[in-house]
Amino acid sequence: MRGPEMIRVSKFYKESKEGKFVSFMDKDVRTLYDSFRKGAKESNNGPCLGWRESFTKPYQWLHYNETLLRAKNFGSGLVSHGLYPSSETFIGIYSQNCPEWILTEQAAYCYSMVIVPLYDTLGPDACAYIIKQTEISVVVCDDDAKCNLILDKAPRCLKKLIVIRETRPATNQRARNRGVEIIRFEDVEKLGASKDNPEV
């Protein structure tokens, strides 16, 4: 490199010296929405999301097309529950990595919504602050414990918790007392499949 003006330019992309930069990696892929569909096409509907119930059990797989359909159904279900398809709509997700995390992410892309990840390491105060600042009305949680952590400090904007695994009756009652509806992830998917709201 000759001087400091090129300090942030990759030496691997020679045209960058003339001020031409890579704006996309593939002519058919401009968004995260596009990239997942490109993966489905390139893999010929290959295996996409793998998980196992425990270390002793074999992996189970969702293929791309099934993943895309389930994501669309979940997103359609979110719309049916009153979320507006827009980049101004934020969906919280408080979960360990699992297929439903990716389904939520892809559902958001189908309906031009934004996901806001929440993590244990942030602590309940930070999670509540993020929910309040972004005015999140829906958070996807993976288990009962995370639902309770959210409910401990839930701001008034929170209206729905979508749960991946079952919650205890006491948690359901606690949510009702706070004016928060608990809905099962699979029920949102089923509702979305029946309504079939168009992607945005």
N, C-alpha and C positions, 0 to 999 in steps of 0.2 A: 504494500500500500504506500502511496506516495505522500499522503498528507492526512491531517485530521478530518477533512471533509468526507472521507470515505470510511471512517471508523466503524460505522454501523451497517456497512454493506457486506453482504456475503461474498466471499471469494469464489463460491461455487456457482454463482449466477453471473456470468460474464456481462450480460446486457445491463446489469444494474449500474455499471460505470457510465452509461449514457442516460441514466435516469429512468430506465424501463424496469419495472418491478413485476414480480409475479402477483397477480390479483386473484388467481384461482388455480387449482391444481389440475382440474379436468374441465373441459368445455361444457359438460353436462351437469356439473356440480357447482352451484353457487351458494347454497345454504346447507345447514345441517339437515333440514328436511330432505333435500336432494341427495345428500350423501348416503343416507340410510337406504333409499330406494336404489341408488347405484349399487350398493352392496348386495341388495336382493337380486338385481339383474346380473351382476358379475359372478355371483356365487351360484346362479341358477337355482334360487330358492334354497340355498344351503343352510346348514345349522347356524343359528344366530345367537341365541341365549341359552347357556348351559348352567345347570345347578344340580346339586345333590342334597338330599335330605340330611345325610350324615356322611362321615368319612368312610363308612363301611358299605354305603349304597352306591350304585352306579350313577353316572351323570344322566340327567334327562335334558332333552333339547327342545326348544321352540325353533322352528325354521323361520326364515325372514318373512314370508308371506303371512304366516300365522301371527307373528309378532306385529307386523304392520296392521293387520285386521284388528287384533286386540287393542292396539294403541288407538286406532281410529274409533273403535267402539267406546273405549274409556274416555277419549276426548269428547265424543258425542254425548256421553253420559254427563260429563262436566257441564257442557252447554245446556243439557236438559235440566240440570240442577241450578241453572241461573247464571253460570259464568259466561261472560260476553267474549266472543272470539276477538281478541285484540292484543296488541303488544303492551297495552296498559293493564292487562289482567295478569296477576301474579298468583302462582300456585306454590305453596310451601311443600317441601318434601323432607320428612324427618325419618330416615330409614337407613339401615345398612344396605350395602349393595345386594340387589336381588332382581329378578326379572321385572317385578312391578316398578322398580325405580326407573328402569329403561322404558317400560311401557308408559309411565307418567311423563317422562321426558319427551318421548316421541308423540304422545297425545298432545302435549303443549305445542309442539311444532306443527301438528296437523291443523291446529286452530289458532295459530299465531299468538299463543300465550307464552308467558315467561315463567320458567321454573326458578324457585329460590331455595337452594339446598340449606338445610339446618342440620347442625352436627352436635353430638354430645359434648365435644370439646369446647364448644361455644358457651355451654352452660345455660340454664333456664332463663336467666335475666337477659342474656344476649339474644336468645331465640325469641323471647317476648318482644324485645326491642325491635328486632328485624321484622317480625309479624306486624307490629304497630306501624313502623315507618313505611312499610310497603303496602299497608292496608290489605293484607292477605285475609281473605274470608274462608279459604279452604286449605287445609294441610293434610297431606297423605302421610300416615304413620304406619310403621311396620308392626308395632306391638303395643300391648296394654301399658307397659312401663312408660313408653314415650308419650302415649296419649295423656297419661297422668302428669308427666313433666310439663307438657304444653298447657294442660288445664290448670296447673298450679298458678300460672302467671298469665293466663289467656287474656289478651286485650279484647275490648268489645267488638272490634271488627271481625274477629274469628267467629264463623257461623257453623262450619262443618269440619269434622275430622273424618277422613276416609281411611279405614283400617284394613291392612293387608291380612293380619291374623285376628282371630276373635278377641274381643275384650270381655272383661268380667262384668257381670250385672252391676256391681258397685260403681264401676267406671262409667257405664252407660247412664246410671242415675246421676252421678256427679256431673257429667256433661249436660244432661237435661237441666239440672239445677242452675247451670251457668248459661243456659240458652244456646248450647252447642249441640248440634245433631251429629250422631255417630252413624256412619254409613259404611257398609262393607264394600271393599274394592270390587269384588265380583258382581255386586248388585249395580254398581255404577256402570260396569261393562255391559251387563244385560240390558239395562235401561237404554244405554247408548246404541246397542245393536237394534233395539226395537224402534227407536226414534230415527236413526240413521241421518243425523244432521250433516249437511255437506261441509267438507273441509274448507278452510279459508286460506 
